[in-house]
Amino acid sequence: MSDTLIKIENLHRYYADTHAVKGISFELHQGQVLGFLGPNGAGKSTSMQMISGVLAPSAGRILINGIDLLDNPREAKNQTGYLPEKPPVYPELTVDEYLTYSARLRNIHKSKLTNAVDDAKQRCGLTQVGRRLIGNLSKGYQQRVGIAQAIIHNPAVVILDEPTVGLDPIQIREIRQLIADLGKQHGVILSTHILPEVQAVCSHVQIINQGQLVFSDSMESMNQQLQCNQLIVAFIRPPEEKFLLELKGINHLDDLQNGRFRLHVENDHSTAELIVSTSAEQNWGLIELTPEKQTLEQIFVELTSSDLSKENAA
Ligand code: ATP
């Protein structure tokens, strides 16, 4: 059996004249947590809504677990769970009432309702709050309830749209752990513009900008490819900048003040060796030498601001 949970082919969406999603294609496989990144207005929510079956594409094909979403919407939608940007919870219901209602909406048989609700509560850490009114729960717990309704029917794919927005740092850690756990049993698509979130929980990352996919890679391969082309150095008796720039392999530098510099180098190994030996010879008093990798944030800014600047220039 194939492990392809989602196959998206050339997906488009127009809102009147706005071409919000411009022909995106990608796949999600079993066990993957895909971070879907993009600046505001890039087309993330529109894409999530189309994949979840709540918004019709203008063109393209969406296969969920091999089922065509447009041909067999009911069957395909049963394979997905969706947490929209604003959790669709009813504050006047208790957690148990709401999850039972969600399970019935998903056509779960009466005899299996209690098990489904208990299982979702257990997986989302809600066992102790079943009888509490949702409106009285903290935002983090309300978000857990939103995630519980998304997995109540044990779907193959869980789609979460900005699940940690508005949460405090402890709640964020808990929800991220929950997402990582979900990734072990389901495929997860996580839409966000919080870059550390992607680094913390995702196995794959995609960047969408102005409706187009501009980057797609696994975190592992991305981390390997990120070049170590910066060195942070600090000296007790710092040399003048011109002496550093004379050293072979240093292209340019940023003065970080108090004897610290960020050196932009061609090869971090040979340049590091040269700095150590020259500092010893010249008595500069080297006290710090740390390689610095290009970050996801730098990739994101490069890919999403260059197009904007091109457009602004046009
Ligand atoms: P954010 O991070 O701000 O939520 P996003 O990446 O989710 O942004 P979308 O909400 O998908 O982006 O919006 C993509 C584009 O489509 C934007 O230009 C937006 O203004 C437009 N758009 C979204 N929804 C509608 C709508 N219902 N009617 C008209 N235009 C819309």
Residues whose N, C-alpha, C, O or C-beta is under 5 A from the ligand:
A	BS01	ATP	Y15 A20 G38 P39 N40 G41 A42 G43 K44 S45 T46
